[in-house]
Amino acid sequence: MRSLQHHLGSRSSAGRVVLAACVLGGTAAVAAGDWPIDVHVWRIIPRESGSVDYYRVVEDPALPYIRADYKPGYDTAVLGIEVPSSSART
């Protein structure tokens, strides 16, 4: 399995924005080939992150979303998901 960060590493930033809109915005249409992703499956990638996980899921009844509560001095925290090898694009 690959992390989504690895999967999107070679993609344009526009592709990352579209993914973020689908995951966080909830109003973007899901096109063929897109993956709707449950906000609850995102995890900190330890090798890419500091010791503080400043992300949390907000259980909004309309649409749960990921919220960051960054404070100055925190190291970077990187979220990712596992992408099954069968779903990864090369």
N, CA, C and O atoms as a GROMACS GRO file, in nm:
protein
  360
    1MET      N    1   0.084  -0.118   0.000
    1MET     CA    2   0.000   0.000   0.000
    1MET      C    3   0.089   0.124   0.000
    1MET      O    4   0.199   0.124   0.055
    2ARG      N    5   0.040   0.227  -0.060
    2ARG     CA    6   0.112   0.354  -0.066
    2ARG      C    7   0.032   0.459   0.008
    2ARG      O    8  -0.090   0.451   0.017
    3SER      N    9   0.102   0.559   0.061
    3SER     CA   10   0.028   0.668   0.123
    3SER      C   11  -0.026   0.758   0.013
    3SER      O   12   0.030   0.765  -0.096
    4LEU      N   13  -0.134   0.829   0.043
    4LEU     CA   14  -0.191   0.921  -0.054
    4LEU      C   15  -0.091   1.030  -0.087
    4LEU      O   16  -0.084   1.076  -0.201
    5GLN      N   17  -0.012   1.071   0.012
    5GLN     CA   18   0.089   1.173  -0.013
    5GLN      C   19   0.187   1.124  -0.119
    5GLN      O   20   0.223   1.199  -0.210
    6HIS      N   21   0.230   0.998  -0.110
    6HIS     CA   22   0.321   0.942  -0.210
    6HIS      C   23   0.251   0.936  -0.345
    6HIS      O   24   0.309   0.971  -0.447
    7HIS      N   25   0.127   0.893  -0.345
    7HIS     CA   26   0.049   0.880  -0.468
    7HIS      C   27   0.034   1.014  -0.538
    7HIS      O   28   0.044   1.020  -0.661
    8LEU      N   29   0.011   1.120  -0.463
    8LEU     CA   30  -0.010   1.251  -0.523
    8LEU      C   31   0.120   1.329  -0.541
    8LEU      O   32   0.119   1.439  -0.597
    9GLY      N   33   0.231   1.274  -0.494
    9GLY     CA   34   0.358   1.346  -0.499
    9GLY      C   35   0.395   1.397  -0.637
    9GLY      O   36   0.453   1.504  -0.649
   10SER      N   37   0.363   1.321  -0.741
   10SER     CA   38   0.400   1.362  -0.876
   10SER      C   39   0.288   1.439  -0.946
   10SER      O   40   0.305   1.482  -1.060
   11ARG      N   41   0.176   1.456  -0.879
   11ARG     CA   42   0.064   1.527  -0.939
   11ARG      C   43   0.077   1.677  -0.916
   11ARG      O   44   0.153   1.722  -0.830
   12SER      N   45   0.002   1.751  -0.992
   12SER     CA   46   0.004   1.896  -0.980
   12SER      C   47  -0.064   1.940  -0.851
   12SER      O   48  -0.141   1.864  -0.792
   13SER      N   49  -0.034   2.063  -0.808
   13SER     CA   50  -0.101   2.115  -0.690
   13SER      C   51  -0.250   2.132  -0.716
   13SER      O   52  -0.329   2.126  -0.621
   14ALA      N   53  -0.290   2.153  -0.840
   14ALA     CA   54  -0.433   2.163  -0.871
   14ALA      C   55  -0.504   2.034  -0.837
   14ALA      O   56  -0.617   2.036  -0.787
   15GLY      N   57  -0.440   1.920  -0.862
   15GLY     CA   58  -0.499   1.791  -0.828
   15GLY      C   59  -0.516   1.776  -0.678
   15GLY      O   60  -0.616   1.720  -0.632
   16ARG      N   61  -0.421   1.826  -0.601
   16ARG     CA   62  -0.432   1.821  -0.456
   16ARG      C   63  -0.545   1.909  -0.406
   16ARG      O   64  -0.614   1.874  -0.311
   17VAL      N   65  -0.564   2.024  -0.470
   17VAL     CA   66  -0.673   2.114  -0.431
   17VAL      C   67  -0.808   2.049  -0.459
   17VAL      O   68  -0.899   2.060  -0.378
   18VAL      N   69  -0.821   1.983  -0.573
   18VAL     CA   70  -0.946   1.914  -0.606
   18VAL      C   71  -0.974   1.807  -0.503
   18VAL      O   72  -1.087   1.793  -0.458
   19LEU      N   73  -0.872   1.729  -0.466
   19LEU     CA   74  -0.890   1.626  -0.365
   19LEU      C   75  -0.934   1.690  -0.234
   19LEU      O   76  -1.027   1.642  -0.170
   20ALA      N   77  -0.868   1.797  -0.193
   20ALA     CA   78  -0.904   1.865  -0.069
   20ALA      C   79  -1.047   1.916  -0.075
   20ALA      O   80  -1.120   1.908   0.025
   21ALA      N   81  -1.089   1.966  -0.188
   21ALA     CA   82  -1.227   2.015  -0.202
   21ALA      C   83  -1.325   1.901  -0.187
   21ALA      O   84  -1.429   1.918  -0.123
   22CYS      N   85  -1.294   1.785  -0.244
   22CYS     CA   86  -1.384   1.670  -0.233
   22CYS      C   87  -1.390   1.620  -0.090
   22CYS      O   88  -1.498   1.585  -0.041
   23VAL      N   89  -1.276   1.617  -0.022
   23VAL     CA   90  -1.271   1.563   0.113
   23VAL      C   91  -1.323   1.664   0.214
   23VAL      O   92  -1.402   1.628   0.302
   24LEU      N   93  -1.280   1.788   0.204
   24LEU     CA   94  -1.310   1.886   0.306
   24LEU      C   95  -1.429   1.974   0.274
   24LEU      O   96  -1.500   2.018   0.365
   25GLY      N   97  -1.451   2.002   0.146
   25GLY     CA   98  -1.558   2.094   0.112
   25GLY      C   99  -1.693   2.031   0.099
   25GLY      O  100  -1.794   2.092   0.135
   26GLY      N  101  -1.697   1.910   0.050
   26GLY     CA  102  -1.822   1.839   0.041
   26GLY      C  103  -1.913   1.882  -0.073
   26GLY      O  104  -2.011   1.813  -0.103
   27THR      N  105  -1.883   1.994  -0.137
   27THR     CA  106  -1.971   2.041  -0.243
   27THR      C  107  -1.920   2.006  -0.381
   27THR      O  108  -1.993   2.020  -0.479
   28ALA      N  109  -1.797   1.962  -0.390
   28ALA     CA  110  -1.740   1.927  -0.521
   28ALA      C  111  -1.800   1.796  -0.569
   28ALA      O  112  -1.814   1.702  -0.490
   29ALA      N  113  -1.835   1.788  -0.695
   29ALA     CA  114  -1.890   1.665  -0.752
   29ALA      C  115  -1.781   1.561  -0.761
   29ALA      O  116  -1.665   1.594  -0.788
   30VAL      N  117  -1.816   1.437  -0.741
   30VAL     CA  118  -1.720   1.328  -0.753
   30VAL      C  119  -1.725   1.279  -0.897
   30VAL      O  120  -1.826   1.226  -0.942
   31ALA      N  121  -1.615   1.297  -0.968
   31ALA     CA  122  -1.606   1.256  -1.108
   31ALA      C  123  -1.556   1.112  -1.117
   31ALA      O  124  -1.503   1.057  -1.020
   32ALA      N  125  -1.572   1.054  -1.233
   32ALA     CA  126  -1.523   0.918  -1.256
   32ALA      C  127  -1.374   0.913  -1.227
   32ALA      O  128  -1.298   0.999  -1.273
   33GLY      N  129  -1.332   0.815  -1.151
   33GLY     CA  130  -1.191   0.801  -1.117
   33GLY      C  131  -1.153   0.869  -0.987
   33GLY      O  132  -1.043   0.846  -0.937
   34ASP      N  133  -1.240   0.953  -0.930
   34ASP     CA  134  -1.213   1.016  -0.802
   34ASP      C  135  -1.248   0.918  -0.690
   34ASP      O  136  -1.326   0.825  -0.710
   35TRP      N  137  -1.188   0.939  -0.573
   35TRP     CA  138  -1.213   0.854  -0.458
   35TRP      C  139  -1.276   0.935  -0.347
   35TRP      O  140  -1.208   1.020  -0.289
   36PRO      N  141  -1.402   0.913  -0.315
   36PRO     CA  142  -1.455   0.979  -0.196
   36PRO      C  143  -1.386   0.917  -0.075
   36PRO      O  144  -1.377   0.795  -0.065
   37ILE      N  145  -1.337   1.000   0.016
   37ILE     CA  146  -1.258   0.950   0.129
   37ILE      C  147  -1.321   0.997   0.260
   37ILE      O  148  -1.344   1.116   0.279
   38ASP      N  149  -1.349   0.904   0.347
   38ASP     CA  150  -1.403   0.933   0.480
   38ASP      C  151  -1.297   1.010   0.560
   38ASP      O  152  -1.182   0.968   0.566
   39VAL      N  153  -1.337   1.120   0.623
   39VAL     CA  154  -1.240   1.201   0.700
   39VAL      C  155  -1.183   1.124   0.818
   39VAL      O  156  -1.078   1.162   0.870
   40HIS      N  157  -1.248   1.018   0.860
   40HIS     CA  158  -1.202   0.942   0.976
   40HIS      C  159  -1.084   0.850   0.946
   40HIS      O  160  -1.023   0.798   1.040
   41VAL      N  161  -1.049   0.828   0.820
   41VAL     CA  162  -0.939   0.737   0.787
   41VAL      C  163  -0.804   0.808   0.778
   41VAL      O  164  -0.701   0.740   0.770
   42TRP      N  165  -0.801   0.940   0.780
   42TRP     CA  166  -0.674   1.014   0.772
   42TRP      C  167  -0.595   0.993   0.900
   42TRP      O  168  -0.652   0.996   1.010
   43ARG      N  169  -0.464   0.972   0.887
   43ARG     CA  170  -0.375   0.950   1.001
   43ARG      C  171  -0.248   1.033   0.983
   43ARG      O  172  -0.211   1.069   0.871
   44ILE      N  173  -0.184   1.063   1.094
   44ILE     CA  174  -0.054   1.130   1.091
   44ILE      C  175   0.049   1.035   1.031
   44ILE      O  176   0.050   0.916   1.064
   45ILE      N  177   0.135   1.086   0.944
   45ILE     CA  178   0.246   1.008   0.890
   45ILE      C  179   0.367   1.039   0.979
   45ILE      O  180   0.427   1.146   0.967
   46PRO      N  181   0.402   0.946   1.068
   46PRO     CA  182   0.505   0.974   1.170
   46PRO      C  183   0.639   1.020   1.114
   46PRO      O  184   0.700   1.112   1.169
   47ARG      N  185   0.686   0.959   1.007
   47ARG     CA  186   0.819   0.996   0.955
   47ARG      C  187   0.822   1.136   0.894
   47ARG      O  188   0.929   1.192   0.871
   48GLU      N  189   0.703   1.193   0.867
   48GLU     CA  190   0.692   1.325   0.805
   48GLU      C  191   0.646   1.432   0.904
   48GLU      O  192   0.637   1.550   0.867
   49SER      N  193   0.617   1.394   1.028
   49SER     CA  194   0.550   1.484   1.121
   49SER      C  195   0.627   1.501   1.252
   49SER      O  196   0.708   1.416   1.290
   50GLY      N  197   0.600   1.612   1.318
   50GLY     CA  198   0.653   1.636   1.452
   50GLY      C  199   0.573   1.556   1.554
   50GLY      O  200   0.496   1.467   1.518
   51SER      N  201   0.593   1.588   1.681
   51SER     CA  202   0.532   1.510   1.788
   51SER      C  203   0.389   1.551   1.822
   51SER      O  204   0.321   1.481   1.897
   52VAL      N  205   0.341   1.663   1.767
   52VAL     CA  206   0.207   1.711   1.800
   52VAL      C  207   0.112   1.689   1.682
   52VAL      O  208   0.137   1.735   1.571
   53ASP      N  209   0.003   1.617   1.709
   53ASP     CA  210  -0.103   1.599   1.611
   53ASP      C  211  -0.207   1.707   1.638
   53ASP      O  212  -0.288   1.693   1.730
   54TYR      N  213  -0.205   1.813   1.560
   54TYR     CA  214  -0.296   1.924   1.584
   54TYR      C  215  -0.420   1.920   1.494
   54TYR      O  216  -0.490   2.020   1.480
   55TYR      N  217  -0.446   1.805   1.436
   55TYR     CA  218  -0.567   1.785   1.355
   55TYR      C  219  -0.670   1.706   1.435
   55TYR      O  220  -0.636   1.622   1.518
   56ARG      N  221  -0.797   1.735   1.408
   56ARG     CA  222  -0.906   1.657   1.467
   56ARG      C  223  -1.024   1.657   1.370
   56ARG      O  224  -1.038   1.746   1.286
   57VAL      N  225  -1.108   1.556   1.384
   57VAL     CA  226  -1.229   1.550   1.303
   57VAL      C  227  -1.339   1.622   1.378
   57VAL      O  228  -1.363   1.595   1.496
   58VAL      N  229  -1.406   1.712   1.310
   58VAL     CA  230  -1.522   1.781   1.365
   58VAL      C  231  -1.644   1.707   1.312
   58VAL      O  232  -1.664   1.695   1.191
   59GLU      N  233  -1.726   1.658   1.404
   59GLU     CA  234  -1.844   1.578   1.367
   59GLU      C  235  -1.963   1.668   1.337
   59GLU      O  236  -2.064   1.664   1.407
   60ASP      N  237  -1.951   1.749   1.233
   60ASP     CA  238  -2.060   1.835   1.189
   60ASP      C  239  -2.170   1.746   1.133
   60ASP      O  240  -2.143   1.660   1.049
   61PRO      N  241  -2.296   1.766   1.177
   61PRO     CA  242  -2.405   1.681   1.126
   61PRO      C  243  -2.423   1.688   0.975
   61PRO      O  244  -2.461   1.589   0.912
   62ALA      N  245  -2.395   1.802   0.916
   62ALA     CA  246  -2.410   1.816   0.771
   62ALA      C  247  -2.297   1.746   0.696
   62ALA      O  248  -2.320   1.682   0.594
   63LEU      N  249  -2.175   1.759   0.748
   63LEU     CA  250  -2.059   1.700   0.682
   63LEU      C  251  -1.940   1.706   0.776
   63LEU      O  252  -1.889   1.815   0.804
   64PRO      N  253  -1.893   1.591   0.827
   64PRO     CA  254  -1.773   1.593   0.911
   64PRO      C  255  -1.654   1.648   0.833
   64PRO      O  256  -1.646   1.630   0.711
   65TYR      N  257  -1.563   1.715   0.902
   65TYR     CA  258  -1.446   1.771   0.835
   65TYR      C  259  -1.325   1.769   0.928
   65TYR      O  260  -1.338   1.751   1.049
   66ILE      N  261  -1.207   1.787   0.869
   66ILE     CA  262  -1.082   1.788   0.944
   66ILE      C  263  -1.048   1.933   0.978
   66ILE      O  264  -1.051   2.020   0.891
   67ARG      N  265  -1.016   1.957   1.103
   67ARG     CA  266  -0.983   2.092   1.152
   67ARG      C  267  -0.842   2.089   1.210
   67ARG      O  268  -0.807   1.999   1.286
   68ALA      N  269  -0.762   2.189   1.176
   68ALA     CA  270  -0.628   2.202   1.232
   68ALA      C  271  -0.631   2.308   1.341
   68ALA      O  272  -0.697   2.411   1.327
   69ASP      N  273  -0.560   2.282   1.450
   69ASP     CA  274  -0.546   2.379   1.559
   69ASP      C  275  -0.397   2.402   1.581
   69ASP      O  276  -0.342   2.369   1.687
   70TYR      N  277  -0.333   2.458   1.479
   70TYR     CA  278  -0.189   2.482   1.482
   70TYR      C  279  -0.156   2.596   1.577
   70TYR      O  280  -0.227   2.697   1.582
   71LYS      N  281  -0.049   2.579   1.652
   71LYS     CA  282   0.003   2.683   1.740
   71LYS      C  283   0.147   2.712   1.697
   71LYS      O  284   0.220   2.618   1.662
   72PRO      N  285   0.190   2.838   1.699
   72PRO     CA  286   0.329   2.870   1.664
   72PRO      C  287   0.427   2.784   1.744
   72PRO      O  288   0.413   2.767   1.866
   73GLY      N  289   0.524   2.732   1.674
   73GLY     CA  290   0.625   2.648   1.737
   73GLY      C  291   0.604   2.499   1.711
   73GLY      O  292   0.697   2.420   1.728
   74TYR      N  293   0.483   2.460   1.672
   74TYR     CA  294   0.460   2.319   1.639
   74TYR      C  295   0.538   2.284   1.513
   74TYR      O  296   0.550   2.365   1.422
   75ASP      N  297   0.589   2.163   1.511
   75ASP     CA  298   0.648   2.112   1.388
   75ASP      C  299   0.535   2.075   1.291
   75ASP      O  300   0.419   2.065   1.330
   76THR      N  301   0.572   2.055   1.167
   76THR     CA  302   0.475   2.015   1.065
   76THR      C  303   0.409   1.883   1.103
   76THR      O  304   0.475   1.793   1.154
   77ALA      N  305   0.280   1.872   1.077
   77ALA     CA  306   0.206   1.748   1.092
   77ALA      C  307   0.148   1.715   0.954
   77ALA      O  308   0.079   1.797   0.894
   78VAL      N  309   0.175   1.594   0.906
   78VAL     CA  310   0.130   1.554   0.773
   78VAL      C  311   0.029   1.442   0.787
   78VAL      O  312   0.055   1.340   0.851
   79LEU      N  313  -0.088   1.462   0.726
   79LEU     CA  314  -0.191   1.358   0.724
   79LEU      C  315  -0.183   1.279   0.595
   79LEU      O  316  -0.144   1.333   0.491
   80GLY      N  317  -0.219   1.154   0.601
   80GLY     CA  318  -0.224   1.071   0.482
   80GLY      C  319  -0.316   0.952   0.504
   80GLY      O  320  -0.361   0.928   0.616
   81ILE      N  321  -0.342   0.880   0.399
   81ILE     CA  322  -0.420   0.757   0.408
   81ILE      C  323  -0.345   0.649   0.330
   81ILE      O  324  -0.258   0.678   0.249
   82GLU      N  325  -0.380   0.526   0.356
   82GLU     CA  326  -0.324   0.415   0.280
   82GLU      C  327  -0.408   0.397   0.154
   82GLU      O  328  -0.531   0.393   0.160
   83VAL      N  329  -0.340   0.385   0.041
   83VAL     CA  330  -0.407   0.360  -0.086
   83VAL      C  331  -0.372   0.217  -0.127
   83VAL      O  332  -0.254   0.186  -0.143
   84PRO      N  333  -0.471   0.131  -0.146
   84PRO     CA  334  -0.440  -0.006  -0.188
   84PRO      C  335  -0.361  -0.004  -0.320
   84PRO      O  336  -0.389   0.076  -0.409
   85SER      N  337  -0.264  -0.092  -0.331
   85SER     CA  338  -0.182  -0.100  -0.452
   85SER      C  339  -0.266  -0.117  -0.576
   85SER      O  340  -0.230  -0.067  -0.683
   86SER      N  341  -0.377  -0.186  -0.564
   86SER     CA  342  -0.464  -0.207  -0.680
   86SER      C  343  -0.532  -0.079  -0.726
   86SER      O  344  -0.577  -0.070  -0.840
   87SER      N  345  -0.539   0.021  -0.639
   87SER     CA  346  -0.602   0.147  -0.673
   87SER      C  347  -0.502   0.255  -0.713
   87SER      O  348  -0.540   0.358  -0.769
   88ALA      N  349  -0.375   0.233  -0.685
   88ALA     CA  350  -0.271   0.333  -0.712
   88ALA      C  351  -0.248   0.347  -0.862
   88ALA      O  352  -0.243   0.248  -0.935
   89ARG      N  353  -0.234   0.470  -0.904
   89ARG     CA  354  -0.199   0.497  -1.044
   89ARG      C  355  -0.048   0.507  -1.055
   89ARG      O  356   0.018   0.555  -0.963
   90THR      N  357   0.004   0.463  -1.164
   90THR     CA  358   0.150   0.471  -1.181
   90THR      C  359   0.188   0.580  -1.278
   90THR      O  360   0.306   0.601  -1.304
   0.00000   0.00000   0.00000
